[in-house]
Amino acid sequence: MATFGEVMKYLAPGKEYYGYGPEYEDIIWMDGDAPFTKTEFLAAFDKVDEMKAKAKADAEAKIKALGLTVEDIKALFS
């Protein structure tokens, strides 16, 4: 599941804000302007999840193309 921080990075890269909770209403924009709507904010959780899943599938395909398994790669970092 996408996190609040991941969604904010996706929707508002470089924008300054303060989030005192995980809800749209909990965002305070330092310049006073919200660059997206609540509907866009909520939809972004699914979009970020899709992007993460695609990135993972792409990485796994590249690993397999090298003749390695995911376990081989995990063993390198354990």
Contact map, one row per residue, 1 for C-alpha under 8 A:
111000000000000000000000000000000000000000001000100000000000000000000000000000
111101100000000000000000000000000000000000001101100000000000000000000000000000
111111100000000000000000000000000000000000001000000000000000000000000000000000
011111110000000000000100000000000000000000000000000000000000000000000000000000
001111111000000000000000000000000000000000000000000000000000000000000000000000
011111111100000000000000000000000000000000000001000000000000000000000000000000
011111111110000000000000000000000000000010011001000000000000000000000000000000
000111111111100000000000000000000000000000000000000000000000000000000000000000
000011111111110000000000000000000000000000000000000000000000000000000000000000
000001111111100000000000000000000000000000010001000000000000000000000000000000
000000111111100000000000000000000011000010010000000000000000000000000000000000
000000011111111000000000000000000010000000000000000000000000000000000000000000
000000011111111000000000000000000000000000000000000000000000000000000000000000
000000001001111100000000000000000000000000000000000000000000000000000000000000
000000000001111110000000000010000000000000000000000000000000000000000000000000
000000000000011111000000000011100000000000000000000000000000000000000000000000
000000000000001111100000001111000000000000000000000000000000000000000000000000
000000000000000111110000001111000000000000000000000000000000000000000000000000
000000000000000011111100011100000000000000000000000000000000000000000000000000
000000000000000001111100011000000000000000000000000000000000000000000000000000
000000000000000000111110011000000000000000000000000000000000000000000000000000
000100000000000000111111010000000000000000000000000000000000000000000000000000
000000000000000000001111111000000000000000000000000000000000000000000000000000
000000000000000000000111111000000000010010000000000000000000000000000000000000
000000000000000000000011111000000000000000000000000000000000000000000000000000
000000000000000000111111111100000000000000000000000000000000000000000000000000
000000000000000011111011111110000000000000000000000000000000000000000000000000
000000000000000011100000011111010000000000000000000000000000000000000000000000
000000000000001111000000001111111100000000000000000000000000000000000000000000
000000000000000111000000000111111000000000000000000000000000000000000000000000
000000000000000100000000000011111000000000000000000000000000000000000000000000
000000000000000000000000000111111100000000000000000000000000000000000000000000
000000000000000000000000000011111110000000000000000000000000000000000000000000
000000000000000000000000000010011111100000000000000000000000000000000000000000
000000000011000000000000000000001111100000000000000000000000000000000000000000
000000000010000000000000000000000111110110000000000000000000000000000000000000
000000000000000000000000000000000111111110000000000000000000000000000000000000
000000000000000000000001000000000001111111000000000000000000000000000000000000
000000000000000000000000000000000000111111100000000000000000000000000000000000
000000000000000000000000000000000001111111110000000000000000000000000000000000
000000100010000000000001000000000001111111111000000000000000000000000000000000
000000000000000000000000000000000000011111111100000000000000000000000000000000
000000000000000000000000000000000000001111111110000000000000000000000000000000
000000100110000000000000000000000000000111111111000000000000000000000000000000
111000100000000000000000000000000000000011111111100000000000000000000000000000
010000000000000000000000000000000000000001111111110000000000000000000000000000
000000000000000000000000000000000000000000111111111000000000000000000000000000
010001100100000000000000000000000000000000011111111100000000000000000000000000
110000000000000000000000000000000000000000001111111110000000000000000000000000
000000000000000000000000000000000000000000000111111111000000000000000000000000
000000000000000000000000000000000000000000000011111111100000000000000000000000
000000000000000000000000000000000000000000000001111111110000000000000000000000
000000000000000000000000000000000000000000000000111111111000000000000000000000
000000000000000000000000000000000000000000000000011111111100000000000000000000
000000000000000000000000000000000000000000000000001111111110000000000000000000
000000000000000000000000000000000000000000000000000111111111000000000000000000
000000000000000000000000000000000000000000000000000011111111100000000000000000
000000000000000000000000000000000000000000000000000001111111110000000000000000
000000000000000000000000000000000000000000000000000000111111111000000000000000
000000000000000000000000000000000000000000000000000000011111111100000100000000
000000000000000000000000000000000000000000000000000000001111111110000000000000
000000000000000000000000000000000000000000000000000000000111111111000000000000
000000000000000000000000000000000000000000000000000000000011111111111100000000
000000000000000000000000000000000000000000000000000000000001111111111100000000
000000000000000000000000000000000000000000000000000000000000111111110000000000
000000000000000000000000000000000000000000000000000000000000011111110000000000
000000000000000000000000000000000000000000000000000000000000001111111000000000
000000000000000000000000000000000000000000000000000000000000001111111101100000
000000000000000000000000000000000000000000000000000000000000001100111111100000
000000000000000000000000000000000000000000000000000000000001001100011111110000
000000000000000000000000000000000000000000000000000000000000000000001111111000
000000000000000000000000000000000000000000000000000000000000000000011111111100
000000000000000000000000000000000000000000000000000000000000000000011111111110
000000000000000000000000000000000000000000000000000000000000000000000111111111
000000000000000000000000000000000000000000000000000000000000000000000011111111
000000000000000000000000000000000000000000000000000000000000000000000001111111
000000000000000000000000000000000000000000000000000000000000000000000000111111
000000000000000000000000000000000000000000000000000000000000000000000000011111
